[in-house]
Amino acid sequence: MWIKVNGTEREVPDNATVAEMLAALGVPCRGVAVAVDGTVVARTEHERTVVPDGAEVEVLTAVQGG
């Protein structure tokens, strides 16, 4: 299926959960925040939340600094 990740069209496995999507994209599951269609998905829900076909996904990584 096709989704838009941070504004770029990407292909991920059909019926992928957030965790599976992150793995398919090569993104570590720790240290990231994910929003699907404008709704933040808690890390505890990454294994249960299925990303719908055509979803708009934002993946933000934590950056340390000051």
N, C-alpha and C positions, 0 to 999 in steps of 0.2 A: 504494500500500500504506500501511497505517497502522503507525506505531511510536510509542513513548512516549519523548519527549525531555525530560529533566529533570522527569519526572512529568506532562507534558502530552501528550495524544494529538495527533499531527501526521501529516499526509499528505505522503508523498514519492513520487517516481517508483518504479515497480516495478523491482526488481533494482538499486537505486541503490548505488553504492559510497559509502564514507564521504565522499570528496571531493564527489561529486554531492549527497549528502544535505546537507552543509554549505552548498553553493551554493544548494540549494533552500530552505534555511532562512534564507539571507541572512547566514550566519556566515562570517567570513574564515577561510581554512584555516591561516593562521599565527597563532601565539600561543594556540592552543587544545589541550586534551588531550581525547581522545575514548575512552570505554569503551563497548563493545557487549556487552550481557548480562554485565556484570561483568568483562570482559577489556579491558585497555587496548590500543588499536590505535596502534602507532607511526606517526608522521607519514609515514615512508617507505612505509607500507602503506596509506595512505588511498586511493590510486588503485586498489588491487587488492582491497581488502576489501569484499565485498558485505554490506550490512545486510539481515538476514532480516526478512520480514514479521512484525510483532508484537514486534520487538526492544525491549528496554529500553536506551535510549541516554542516557549522561551526557555533556554537553559543558561543559567548564570553560574559562574564559578566564583568561589570565595577567593579574595586576594588579600594577603596579609601586607600590612604596611602602615605607614603613619605619616 
